[in-house]
Amino acid sequence: MNRIADHCKSSLLWLLTLFFTLTLSTSLNAAPQKTEIPMPGPWGDDFSETITDPEQVGDTASTQRFRQQQMQMLSAYYRSLEQALRYSADHHGQLENLASNFAHRAQQLPDWFRERTPAHGEESGALERVWEAPERFQQHMEQFRERAADLADRVERSSDAVQDEAVEEKLNRVRHQCLACHQEFRHR
């Protein structure tokens, strides 16, 4: 009878351990919960939006996401300039503003990498090398900022930026600097 009681205790202990292990791993690996927040405004008081619960998003994830959003904005300025300059898209007289805003955003680039927040695993983003080789990364950022400023300056001084070969050359230099930095410091 003692053997049966010991076996039951052992089995019960094993089941409890398994239960708590599964419960803990499920809660640790669970995706952040979504929450619905009210967004009253000109569209009415009952509009709401479902977002990731801010209480479940850590500082690292929010810093990474902020940086990604800023980089996407910078890229949007570049792509808009590229469409206007390279493909003659109607820029509605906004070419100088686009170039100026692009250069201004480029100057803010170092701020987005102050905190050590590399991408993990296979996710796209900054590699750990950004913080392991800060001098090299700073060189890339400084070259990018200079090239963005040169582009904005040339667009502003040009009488016809769309037809100006120097503007296109400066646009290419910006693009090459983006690619050089991303090749060395970004996981795609």
Secondary structure, 3 states (H helix, E strand, C coil): CHHHHHHHHHHHHHHHHHHHHHHHHHHHHCCCCEEEEECCECCECCCEEEEECHHHCCHHHHHHHHHHHHHHHHHHHHHHHHHHHHCCCCCCCCHHHHHHHHHHHHHCHHHHHCCCCCCCCCCCEECCHHHHCHHHHHHHHHHHHHHHHHHHHHHHHCCCCCCCHHHHHHHHHHHHHHHHHHHHHEEC
